Amino acid sequence: MPQSPHGHHQAETPASGRLIKGALIGAAAAYLLTNEAVQRSAIRSLVKVWDLARGGVEELKERFQDAHAELQADRE
C-alpha cells in the first residue's frame, strides 16, 4: 500500500476498489460458467425456488377465491 510522506498508509481509491470488485465478480462468473457441478447445483436450487414460488402463488389464488366467495355469500 502506498505511503504518504509522513509514513502513513494512503486509503484505497474508489476506482481501485471497483476494479477489485469487478475482478472478483468476473472470477466468480468464470468459475460458475466452467464448473458443471456448480451449474447443476445452481440450477437445482433455482428449480426449488421456482417451485416454492409457484406453490405460493397458487395458495394465494385459492385464498383470494375463498375470500371472494365469502364476500359473495355475505351479499346474498
HTML snippet that shows the backbone in 3Dmol.js (N, CA, C, O; Angstrom):
<script src="https://3Dmol.org/build/3Dmol-min.js"></script>
<div id="view" style="width:600px;height:400px;position:relative"></div>
<script>
const pdb = `
ATOM      1  N   MET A   1       0.858  -1.167   0.000  1.00  0.00           N
ATOM      2  CA  MET A   1       0.000   0.000   0.000  1.00  0.00           C
ATOM      3  C   MET A   1       0.907   1.233   0.000  1.00  0.00           C
ATOM      4  O   MET A   1       1.873   1.278   0.762  1.00  0.00           O
ATOM      5  N   PRO A   2       0.618   2.235  -0.838  1.00  0.00           N
ATOM      6  CA  PRO A   2       1.456   3.437  -0.891  1.00  0.00           C
ATOM      7  C   PRO A   2       1.436   4.182   0.436  1.00  0.00           C
ATOM      8  O   PRO A   2       0.451   4.156   1.174  1.00  0.00           O
ATOM      9  N   GLN A   3       2.549   4.844   0.713  1.00  0.00           N
ATOM     10  CA  GLN A   3       2.628   5.615   1.945  1.00  0.00           C
ATOM     11  C   GLN A   3       2.728   7.097   1.628  1.00  0.00           C
ATOM     12  O   GLN A   3       3.300   7.500   0.615  1.00  0.00           O
ATOM     13  N   SER A   4       2.159   7.897   2.521  1.00  0.00           N
ATOM     14  CA  SER A   4       2.278   9.348   2.396  1.00  0.00           C
ATOM     15  C   SER A   4       3.684   9.742   2.841  1.00  0.00           C
ATOM     16  O   SER A   4       4.393   8.920   3.421  1.00  0.00           O
ATOM     17  N   PRO A   5       4.106  10.989   2.581  1.00  0.00           N
ATOM     18  CA  PRO A   5       5.438  11.427   3.015  1.00  0.00           C
ATOM     19  C   PRO A   5       5.647  11.288   4.520  1.00  0.00           C
ATOM     20  O   PRO A   5       6.789  11.249   4.977  1.00  0.00           O
ATOM     21  N   HIS A   6       4.576  11.212   5.292  1.00  0.00           N
ATOM     22  CA  HIS A   6       4.684  11.113   6.743  1.00  0.00           C
ATOM     23  C   HIS A   6       4.708   9.662   7.225  1.00  0.00           C
ATOM     24  O   HIS A   6       4.701   9.418   8.432  1.00  0.00           O
ATOM     25  N   GLY A   7       4.735   8.692   6.301  1.00  0.00           N
ATOM     26  CA  GLY A   7       4.823   7.297   6.682  1.00  0.00           C
ATOM     27  C   GLY A   7       3.480   6.616   6.930  1.00  0.00           C
ATOM     28  O   GLY A   7       3.455   5.448   7.318  1.00  0.00           O
ATOM     29  N   HIS A   8       2.372   7.308   6.719  1.00  0.00           N
ATOM     30  CA  HIS A   8       1.045   6.717   6.894  1.00  0.00           C
ATOM     31  C   HIS A   8       0.594   6.078   5.595  1.00  0.00           C
ATOM     32  O   HIS A   8       0.924   6.556   4.510  1.00  0.00           O
ATOM     33  N   HIS A   9      -0.163   4.994   5.710  1.00  0.00           N
ATOM     34  CA  HIS A   9      -0.717   4.355   4.513  1.00  0.00           C
ATOM     35  C   HIS A   9      -1.836   5.210   3.951  1.00  0.00           C
ATOM     36  O   HIS A   9      -2.650   5.766   4.688  1.00  0.00           O
ATOM     37  N   GLN A  10      -1.860   5.306   2.611  1.00  0.00           N
ATOM     38  CA  GLN A  10      -2.938   6.048   1.962  1.00  0.00           C
ATOM     39  C   GLN A  10      -4.130   5.117   1.762  1.00  0.00           C
ATOM     40  O   GLN A  10      -3.974   3.911   1.574  1.00  0.00           O
ATOM     41  N   ALA A  11      -5.308   5.699   1.805  1.00  0.00           N
ATOM     42  CA  ALA A  11      -6.530   4.910   1.611  1.00  0.00           C
ATOM     43  C   ALA A  11      -6.625   4.454   0.161  1.00  0.00           C
ATOM     44  O   ALA A  11      -6.114   5.112  -0.746  1.00  0.00           O
ATOM     45  N   GLU A  12      -7.282   3.324  -0.043  1.00  0.00           N
ATOM     46  CA  GLU A  12      -7.513   2.801  -1.374  1.00  0.00           C
ATOM     47  C   GLU A  12      -8.449   3.748  -2.127  1.00  0.00           C
ATOM     48  O   GLU A  12      -9.404   4.263  -1.545  1.00  0.00           O
ATOM     49  N   THR A  13      -8.186   3.979  -3.409  1.00  0.00           N
ATOM     50  CA  THR A  13      -9.054   4.878  -4.181  1.00  0.00           C
ATOM     51  C   THR A  13     -10.330   4.145  -4.562  1.00  0.00           C
ATOM     52  O   THR A  13     -10.337   2.918  -4.654  1.00  0.00           O
ATOM     53  N   PRO A  14     -11.410   4.888  -4.785  1.00  0.00           N
ATOM     54  CA  PRO A  14     -12.664   4.231  -5.193  1.00  0.00           C
ATOM     55  C   PRO A  14     -12.512   3.442  -6.482  1.00  0.00           C
ATOM     56  O   PRO A  14     -13.133   2.392  -6.642  1.00  0.00           O
ATOM     57  N   ALA A  15     -11.683   3.943  -7.417  1.00  0.00           N
ATOM     58  CA  ALA A  15     -11.510   3.241  -8.692  1.00  0.00           C
ATOM     59  C   ALA A  15     -10.845   1.887  -8.476  1.00  0.00           C
ATOM     60  O   ALA A  15     -11.236   0.907  -9.109  1.00  0.00           O
ATOM     61  N   SER A  16      -9.849   1.810  -7.597  1.00  0.00           N
ATOM     62  CA  SER A  16      -9.182   0.523  -7.383  1.00  0.00           C
ATOM     63  C   SER A  16     -10.111  -0.443  -6.650  1.00  0.00           C
ATOM     64  O   SER A  16     -10.038  -1.653  -6.867  1.00  0.00           O
ATOM     65  N   GLY A  17     -10.987   0.079  -5.783  1.00  0.00           N
ATOM     66  CA  GLY A  17     -11.978  -0.771  -5.117  1.00  0.00           C
ATOM     67  C   GLY A  17     -12.945  -1.368  -6.117  1.00  0.00           C
ATOM     68  O   GLY A  17     -13.304  -2.541  -6.023  1.00  0.00           O
ATOM     69  N   ARG A  18     -13.369  -0.555  -7.078  1.00  0.00           N
ATOM     70  CA  ARG A  18     -14.281  -1.053  -8.123  1.00  0.00           C
ATOM     71  C   ARG A  18     -13.582  -2.087  -8.997  1.00  0.00           C
ATOM     72  O   ARG A  18     -14.190  -3.068  -9.423  1.00  0.00           O
ATOM     73  N   LEU A  19     -12.281  -1.852  -9.263  1.00  0.00           N
ATOM     74  CA  LEU A  19     -11.513  -2.796 -10.072  1.00  0.00           C
ATOM     75  C   LEU A  19     -11.430  -4.153  -9.367  1.00  0.00           C
ATOM     76  O   LEU A  19     -11.602  -5.198  -9.994  1.00  0.00           O
ATOM     77  N   ILE A  20     -11.168  -4.124  -8.077  1.00  0.00           N
ATOM     78  CA  ILE A  20     -11.077  -5.372  -7.316  1.00  0.00           C
ATOM     79  C   ILE A  20     -12.428  -6.083  -7.300  1.00  0.00           C
ATOM     80  O   ILE A  20     -12.490  -7.296  -7.499  1.00  0.00           O
ATOM     81  N   LYS A  21     -13.510  -5.340  -7.065  1.00  0.00           N
ATOM     82  CA  LYS A  21     -14.847  -5.947  -7.075  1.00  0.00           C
ATOM     83  C   LYS A  21     -15.154  -6.553  -8.438  1.00  0.00           C
ATOM     84  O   LYS A  21     -15.677  -7.664  -8.525  1.00  0.00           O
ATOM     85  N   GLY A  22     -14.831  -5.825  -9.498  1.00  0.00           N
ATOM     86  CA  GLY A  22     -15.071  -6.320 -10.850  1.00  0.00           C
ATOM     87  C   GLY A  22     -14.289  -7.591 -11.139  1.00  0.00           C
ATOM     88  O   GLY A  22     -14.804  -8.525 -11.753  1.00  0.00           O
ATOM     89  N   ALA A  23     -13.034  -7.617 -10.687  1.00  0.00           N
ATOM     90  CA  ALA A  23     -12.208  -8.802 -10.901  1.00  0.00           C
ATOM     91  C   ALA A  23     -12.773  -9.996 -10.139  1.00  0.00           C
ATOM     92  O   ALA A  23     -12.796 -11.110 -10.663  1.00  0.00           O
ATOM     93  N   LEU A  24     -13.229  -9.774  -8.909  1.00  0.00           N
ATOM     94  CA  LEU A  24     -13.806 -10.869  -8.117  1.00  0.00           C
ATOM     95  C   LEU A  24     -15.096 -11.386  -8.748  1.00  0.00           C
ATOM     96  O   LEU A  24     -15.320 -12.594  -8.813  1.00  0.00           O
ATOM     97  N   ILE A  25     -15.941 -10.467  -9.211  1.00  0.00           N
ATOM     98  CA  ILE A  25     -17.193 -10.874  -9.865  1.00  0.00           C
ATOM     99  C   ILE A  25     -16.886 -11.640 -11.143  1.00  0.00           C
ATOM    100  O   ILE A  25     -17.526 -12.652 -11.432  1.00  0.00           O
ATOM    101  N   GLY A  26     -15.906 -11.160 -11.913  1.00  0.00           N
ATOM    102  CA  GLY A  26     -15.510 -11.856 -13.140  1.00  0.00           C
ATOM    103  C   GLY A  26     -14.975 -13.246 -12.859  1.00  0.00           C
ATOM    104  O   GLY A  26     -15.293 -14.194 -13.577  1.00  0.00           O
ATOM    105  N   ALA A  27     -14.166 -13.372 -11.819  1.00  0.00           N
ATOM    106  CA  ALA A  27     -13.622 -14.684 -11.462  1.00  0.00           C
ATOM    107  C   ALA A  27     -14.745 -15.631 -11.033  1.00  0.00           C
ATOM    108  O   ALA A  27     -14.744 -16.804 -11.405  1.00  0.00           O
ATOM    109  N   ALA A  28     -15.693 -15.127 -10.257  1.00  0.00           N
ATOM    110  CA  ALA A  28     -16.821 -15.957  -9.820  1.00  0.00           C
ATOM    111  C   ALA A  28     -17.658 -16.388 -11.020  1.00  0.00           C
ATOM    112  O   ALA A  28     -18.078 -17.542 -11.105  1.00  0.00           O
ATOM    113  N   ALA A  29     -17.901 -15.462 -11.947  1.00  0.00           N
ATOM    114  CA  ALA A  29     -18.690 -15.790 -13.140  1.00  0.00           C
ATOM    115  C   ALA A  29     -17.973 -16.838 -13.976  1.00  0.00           C
ATOM    116  O   ALA A  29     -18.606 -17.775 -14.464  1.00  0.00           O
ATOM    117  N   ALA A  30     -16.661 -16.696 -14.151  1.00  0.00           N
ATOM    118  CA  ALA A  30     -15.896 -17.684 -14.921  1.00  0.00           C
ATOM    119  C   ALA A  30     -15.964 -19.053 -14.260  1.00  0.00           C
ATOM    120  O   ALA A  30     -16.106 -20.069 -14.940  1.00  0.00           O
ATOM    121  N   TYR A  31     -15.863 -19.081 -12.934  1.00  0.00           N
ATOM    122  CA  TYR A  31     -15.948 -20.346 -12.200  1.00  0.00           C
ATOM    123  C   TYR A  31     -17.307 -20.998 -12.413  1.00  0.00           C
ATOM    124  O   TYR A  31     -17.395 -22.198 -12.674  1.00  0.00           O
ATOM    125  N   LEU A  32     -18.368 -20.200 -12.299  1.00  0.00           N
ATOM    126  CA  LEU A  32     -19.716 -20.745 -12.478  1.00  0.00           C
ATOM    127  C   LEU A  32     -19.934 -21.257 -13.897  1.00  0.00           C
ATOM    128  O   LEU A  32     -20.572 -22.290 -14.097  1.00  0.00           O
ATOM    129  N   LEU A  33     -19.406 -20.535 -14.878  1.00  0.00           N
ATOM    130  CA  LEU A  33     -19.631 -20.909 -16.269  1.00  0.00           C
ATOM    131  C   LEU A  33     -18.805 -22.118 -16.702  1.00  0.00           C
ATOM    132  O   LEU A  33     -19.129 -22.757 -17.704  1.00  0.00           O
ATOM    133  N   THR A  34     -17.749 -22.440 -15.965  1.00  0.00           N
ATOM    134  CA  THR A  34     -16.891 -23.547 -16.384  1.00  0.00           C
ATOM    135  C   THR A  34     -16.992 -24.779 -15.494  1.00  0.00           C
ATOM    136  O   THR A  34     -16.418 -25.816 -15.827  1.00  0.00           O
ATOM    137  N   ASN A  35     -17.699 -24.699 -14.382  1.00  0.00           N
ATOM    138  CA  ASN A  35     -17.775 -25.823 -13.457  1.00  0.00           C
ATOM    139  C   ASN A  35     -19.161 -26.456 -13.540  1.00  0.00           C
ATOM    140  O   ASN A  35     -20.150 -25.879 -13.086  1.00  0.00           O
ATOM    141  N   GLU A  36     -19.217 -27.666 -14.136  1.00  0.00           N
ATOM    142  CA  GLU A  36     -20.513 -28.325 -14.343  1.00  0.00           C
ATOM    143  C   GLU A  36     -21.229 -28.663 -13.048  1.00  0.00           C
ATOM    144  O   GLU A  36     -22.449 -28.523 -12.964  1.00  0.00           O
ATOM    145  N   ALA A  37     -20.500 -29.100 -12.047  1.00  0.00           N
ATOM    146  CA  ALA A  37     -21.126 -29.462 -10.772  1.00  0.00           C
ATOM    147  C   ALA A  37     -21.779 -28.248 -10.132  1.00  0.00           C
ATOM    148  O   ALA A  37     -22.871 -28.348  -9.574  1.00  0.00           O
ATOM    149  N   VAL A  38     -21.117 -27.109 -10.211  1.00  0.00           N
ATOM    150  CA  VAL A  38     -21.677 -25.876  -9.649  1.00  0.00           C
ATOM    151  C   VAL A  38     -22.910 -25.472 -10.441  1.00  0.00           C
ATOM    152  O   VAL A  38     -23.909 -25.042  -9.865  1.00  0.00           O
ATOM    153  N   GLN A  39     -22.845 -25.609 -11.752  1.00  0.00           N
ATOM    154  CA  GLN A  39     -24.002 -25.273 -12.598  1.00  0.00           C
ATOM    155  C   GLN A  39     -25.211 -26.141 -12.247  1.00  0.00           C
ATOM    156  O   GLN A  39     -26.325 -25.639 -12.098  1.00  0.00           O
ATOM    157  N   ARG A  40     -24.975 -27.447 -12.118  1.00  0.00           N
ATOM    158  CA  ARG A  40     -26.085 -28.355 -11.779  1.00  0.00           C
ATOM    159  C   ARG A  40     -26.696 -27.994 -10.439  1.00  0.00           C
ATOM    160  O   ARG A  40     -27.916 -27.967 -10.283  1.00  0.00           O
ATOM    161  N   SER A  41     -25.841 -27.719  -9.482  1.00  0.00           N
ATOM    162  CA  SER A  41     -26.322 -27.356  -8.149  1.00  0.00           C
ATOM    163  C   SER A  41     -27.114 -26.051  -8.189  1.00  0.00           C
ATOM    164  O   SER A  41     -28.165 -25.940  -7.558  1.00  0.00           O
ATOM    165  N   ALA A  42     -26.611 -25.069  -8.924  1.00  0.00           N
ATOM    166  CA  ALA A  42     -27.302 -23.779  -9.031  1.00  0.00           C
ATOM    167  C   ALA A  42     -28.654 -23.950  -9.718  1.00  0.00           C
ATOM    168  O   ALA A  42     -29.642 -23.346  -9.300  1.00  0.00           O
ATOM    169  N   ILE A  43     -28.704 -24.762 -10.760  1.00  0.00           N
ATOM    170  CA  ILE A  43     -29.966 -24.979 -11.478  1.00  0.00           C
ATOM    171  C   ILE A  43     -30.967 -25.694 -10.589  1.00  0.00           C
ATOM    172  O   ILE A  43     -32.148 -25.344 -10.574  1.00  0.00           O
ATOM    173  N   ARG A  44     -30.498 -26.708  -9.836  1.00  0.00           N
ATOM    174  CA  ARG A  44     -31.404 -27.409  -8.910  1.00  0.00           C
ATOM    175  C   ARG A  44     -31.978 -26.440  -7.884  1.00  0.00           C
ATOM    176  O   ARG A  44     -33.169 -26.480  -7.574  1.00  0.00           O
ATOM    177  N   SER A  45     -31.131 -25.584  -7.369  1.00  0.00           N
ATOM    178  CA  SER A  45     -31.594 -24.607  -6.370  1.00  0.00           C
ATOM    179  C   SER A  45     -32.623 -23.661  -6.975  1.00  0.00           C
ATOM    180  O   SER A  45     -33.631 -23.347  -6.342  1.00  0.00           O
ATOM    181  N   LEU A  46     -32.370 -23.210  -8.197  1.00  0.00           N
ATOM    182  CA  LEU A  46     -33.325 -22.312  -8.855  1.00  0.00           C
ATOM    183  C   LEU A  46     -34.670 -23.003  -9.097  1.00  0.00           C
ATOM    184  O   LEU A  46     -35.726 -22.391  -8.940  1.00  0.00           O
ATOM    185  N   VAL A  47     -34.622 -24.273  -9.478  1.00  0.00           N
ATOM    186  CA  VAL A  47     -35.866 -25.023  -9.705  1.00  0.00           C
ATOM    187  C   VAL A  47     -36.651 -25.143  -8.402  1.00  0.00           C
ATOM    188  O   VAL A  47     -37.873 -25.000  -8.396  1.00  0.00           O
ATOM    189  N   LYS A  48     -35.950 -25.405  -7.295  1.00  0.00           N
ATOM    190  CA  LYS A  48     -36.633 -25.498  -5.997  1.00  0.00           C
ATOM    191  C   LYS A  48     -37.282 -24.166  -5.622  1.00  0.00           C
ATOM    192  O   LYS A  48     -38.421 -24.128  -5.157  1.00  0.00           O
ATOM    193  N   VAL A  49     -36.551 -23.086  -5.827  1.00  0.00           N
ATOM    194  CA  VAL A  49     -37.096 -21.755  -5.514  1.00  0.00           C
ATOM    195  C   VAL A  49     -38.306 -21.476  -6.399  1.00  0.00           C
ATOM    196  O   VAL A  49     -39.318 -20.964  -5.922  1.00  0.00           O
ATOM    197  N   TRP A  50     -38.207 -21.811  -7.687  1.00  0.00           N
ATOM    198  CA  TRP A  50     -39.313 -21.587  -8.619  1.00  0.00           C
ATOM    199  C   TRP A  50     -40.551 -22.384  -8.181  1.00  0.00           C
ATOM    200  O   TRP A  50     -41.666 -21.863  -8.195  1.00  0.00           O
ATOM    201  N   ASP A  51     -40.345 -23.644  -7.795  1.00  0.00           N
ATOM    202  CA  ASP A  51     -41.468 -24.477  -7.346  1.00  0.00           C
ATOM    203  C   ASP A  51     -42.122 -23.893  -6.094  1.00  0.00           C
ATOM    204  O   ASP A  51     -43.348 -23.861  -5.983  1.00  0.00           O
ATOM    205  N   LEU A  52     -41.297 -23.434  -5.157  1.00  0.00           N
ATOM    206  CA  LEU A  52     -41.849 -22.816  -3.944  1.00  0.00           C
ATOM    207  C   LEU A  52     -42.648 -21.564  -4.278  1.00  0.00           C
ATOM    208  O   LEU A  52     -43.735 -21.349  -3.742  1.00  0.00           O
ATOM    209  N   ALA A  53     -42.106 -20.745  -5.161  1.00  0.00           N
ATOM    210  CA  ALA A  53     -42.795 -19.507  -5.540  1.00  0.00           C
ATOM    211  C   ALA A  53     -44.110 -19.827  -6.245  1.00  0.00           C
ATOM    212  O   ALA A  53     -45.139 -19.207  -5.973  1.00  0.00           O
ATOM    213  N   ARG A  54     -44.067 -20.797  -7.146  1.00  0.00           N
ATOM    214  CA  ARG A  54     -45.279 -21.172  -7.883  1.00  0.00           C
ATOM    215  C   ARG A  54     -46.340 -21.715  -6.930  1.00  0.00           C
ATOM    216  O   ARG A  54     -47.521 -21.393  -7.063  1.00  0.00           O
ATOM    217  N   GLY A  55     -45.921 -22.538  -5.970  1.00  0.00           N
ATOM    218  CA  GLY A  55     -46.854 -23.064  -4.979  1.00  0.00           C
ATOM    219  C   GLY A  55     -47.443 -21.953  -4.129  1.00  0.00           C
ATOM    220  O   GLY A  55     -48.625 -21.992  -3.789  1.00  0.00           O
ATOM    221  N   GLY A  56     -46.630 -20.962  -3.783  1.00  0.00           N
ATOM    222  CA  GLY A  56     -47.112 -19.823  -3.008  1.00  0.00           C
ATOM    223  C   GLY A  56     -48.140 -19.015  -3.772  1.00  0.00           C
ATOM    224  O   GLY A  56     -49.125 -18.551  -3.198  1.00  0.00           O
ATOM    225  N   VAL A  57     -47.913 -18.844  -5.068  1.00  0.00           N
ATOM    226  CA  VAL A  57     -48.873 -18.106  -5.901  1.00  0.00           C
ATOM    227  C   VAL A  57     -50.189 -18.864  -5.978  1.00  0.00           C
ATOM    228  O   VAL A  57     -51.262 -18.266  -5.889  1.00  0.00           O
ATOM    229  N   GLU A  58     -50.109 -20.173  -6.144  1.00  0.00           N
ATOM    230  CA  GLU A  58     -51.336 -20.977  -6.206  1.00  0.00           C
ATOM    231  C   GLU A  58     -52.103 -20.878  -4.887  1.00  0.00           C
ATOM    232  O   GLU A  58     -53.330 -20.779  -4.891  1.00  0.00           O
ATOM    233  N   GLU A  59     -51.388 -20.904  -3.762  1.00  0.00           N
ATOM    234  CA  GLU A  59     -52.035 -20.771  -2.452  1.00  0.00           C
ATOM    235  C   GLU A  59     -52.731 -19.415  -2.333  1.00  0.00           C
ATOM    236  O   GLU A  59     -53.855 -19.327  -1.840  1.00  0.00           O
ATOM    237  N   LEU A  60     -52.053 -18.365  -2.789  1.00  0.00           N
ATOM    238  CA  LEU A  60     -52.663 -17.030  -2.743  1.00  0.00           C
ATOM    239  C   LEU A  60     -53.917 -16.954  -3.610  1.00  0.00           C
ATOM    240  O   LEU A  60     -54.906 -16.331  -3.226  1.00  0.00           O
ATOM    241  N   LYS A  61     -53.871 -17.591  -4.777  1.00  0.00           N
ATOM    242  CA  LYS A  61     -55.039 -17.611  -5.657  1.00  0.00           C
ATOM    243  C   LYS A  61     -56.223 -18.284  -4.953  1.00  0.00           C
ATOM    244  O   LYS A  61     -57.350 -17.792  -5.002  1.00  0.00           O
ATOM    245  N   GLU A  62     -55.946 -19.419  -4.296  1.00  0.00           N
ATOM    246  CA  GLU A  62     -57.017 -20.129  -3.594  1.00  0.00           C
ATOM    247  C   GLU A  62     -57.603 -19.278  -2.472  1.00  0.00           C
ATOM    248  O   GLU A  62     -58.820 -19.231  -2.294  1.00  0.00           O
ATOM    249  N   ARG A  63     -56.741 -18.608  -1.718  1.00  0.00           N
ATOM    250  CA  ARG A  63     -57.225 -17.752  -0.636  1.00  0.00           C
ATOM    251  C   ARG A  63     -58.063 -16.601  -1.177  1.00  0.00           C
ATOM    252  O   ARG A  63     -59.081 -16.238  -0.589  1.00  0.00           O
ATOM    253  N   PHE A  64     -57.632 -16.030  -2.297  1.00  0.00           N
ATOM    254  CA  PHE A  64     -58.381 -14.945  -2.918  1.00  0.00           C
ATOM    255  C   PHE A  64     -59.760 -15.433  -3.361  1.00  0.00           C
ATOM    256  O   PHE A  64     -60.768 -14.759  -3.147  1.00  0.00           O
ATOM    257  N   GLN A  65     -59.788 -16.605  -3.976  1.00  0.00           N
ATOM    258  CA  GLN A  65     -61.065 -17.166  -4.425  1.00  0.00           C
ATOM    259  C   GLN A  65     -61.983 -17.451  -3.240  1.00  0.00           C
ATOM    260  O   GLN A  65     -63.187 -17.205  -3.315  1.00  0.00           O
ATOM    261  N   ASP A  66     -61.412 -17.975  -2.131  1.00  0.00           N
ATOM    262  CA  ASP A  66     -62.212 -18.237  -0.935  1.00  0.00           C
ATOM    263  C   ASP A  66     -62.788 -16.936  -0.363  1.00  0.00           C
ATOM    264  O   ASP A  66     -63.960 -16.872   0.006  1.00  0.00           O
ATOM    265  N   ALA A  67     -61.949 -15.912  -0.299  1.00  0.00           N
ATOM    266  CA  ALA A  67     -62.416 -14.622   0.228  1.00  0.00           C
ATOM    267  C   ALA A  67     -63.484 -14.037  -0.677  1.00  0.00           C
ATOM    268  O   ALA A  67     -64.466 -13.468  -0.201  1.00  0.00           O
ATOM    269  N   HIS A  68     -63.293 -14.175  -1.971  1.00  0.00           N
ATOM    270  CA  HIS A  68     -64.280 -13.665  -2.929  1.00  0.00           C
ATOM    271  C   HIS A  68     -65.619 -14.404  -2.765  1.00  0.00           C
ATOM    272  O   HIS A  68     -66.683 -13.786  -2.798  1.00  0.00           O
ATOM    273  N   ALA A  69     -65.555 -15.715  -2.591  1.00  0.00           N
ATOM    274  CA  ALA A  69     -66.776 -16.499  -2.406  1.00  0.00           C
ATOM    275  C   ALA A  69     -67.488 -16.100  -1.119  1.00  0.00           C
ATOM    276  O   ALA A  69     -68.717 -16.035  -1.084  1.00  0.00           O
ATOM    277  N   GLU A  70     -66.712 -15.830  -0.046  1.00  0.00           N
ATOM    278  CA  GLU A  70     -67.314 -15.385   1.219  1.00  0.00           C
ATOM    279  C   GLU A  70     -68.015 -14.039   1.066  1.00  0.00           C
ATOM    280  O   GLU A  70     -69.103 -13.826   1.603  1.00  0.00           O
ATOM    281  N   LEU A  71     -67.377 -13.136   0.325  1.00  0.00           N
ATOM    282  CA  LEU A  71     -67.999 -11.831   0.098  1.00  0.00           C
ATOM    283  C   LEU A  71     -69.308 -11.984  -0.696  1.00  0.00           C
ATOM    284  O   LEU A  71     -70.308 -11.332  -0.397  1.00  0.00           O
ATOM    285  N   GLN A  72     -69.280 -12.846  -1.697  1.00  0.00           N
ATOM    286  CA  GLN A  72     -70.482 -13.099  -2.492  1.00  0.00           C
ATOM    287  C   GLN A  72     -71.598 -13.661  -1.608  1.00  0.00           C
ATOM    288  O   GLN A  72     -72.755 -13.257  -1.728  1.00  0.00           O
ATOM    289  N   ALA A  73     -71.238 -14.605  -0.710  1.00  0.00           N
ATOM    290  CA  ALA A  73     -72.233 -15.213   0.163  1.00  0.00           C
ATOM    291  C   ALA A  73     -72.793 -14.189   1.135  1.00  0.00           C
ATOM    292  O   ALA A  73     -73.985 -14.231   1.440  1.00  0.00           O
ATOM    293  N   ASP A  74     -71.973 -13.272   1.632  1.00  0.00           N
ATOM    294  CA  ASP A  74     -72.431 -12.244   2.550  1.00  0.00           C
ATOM    295  C   ASP A  74     -73.400 -11.282   1.884  1.00  0.00           C
ATOM    296  O   ASP A  74     -74.299 -10.761   2.543  1.00  0.00           O
ATOM    297  N   ARG A  75     -73.236 -11.039   0.597  1.00  0.00           N
ATOM    298  CA  ARG A  75     -74.107 -10.116  -0.146  1.00  0.00           C
ATOM    299  C   ARG A  75     -75.492 -10.707  -0.370  1.00  0.00           C
ATOM    300  O   ARG A  75     -76.474  -9.978  -0.510  1.00  0.00           O
ATOM    301  N   GLU A  76     -75.560 -12.019  -0.403  1.00  0.00           N
ATOM    302  CA  GLU A  76     -76.861 -12.674  -0.718  1.00  0.00           C
ATOM    303  C   GLU A  76     -77.698 -12.873   0.504  1.00  0.00           C
ATOM    304  O   GLU A  76     -78.806 -13.403   0.414  1.00  0.00           O
TER     305      GLU A  76
END
`;
const viewer = $3Dmol.createViewer("view");
viewer.addModel(pdb, "pdb");
viewer.setStyle({}, {cartoon: {color: "spectrum"}});
viewer.zoomTo();
viewer.render();
</script>
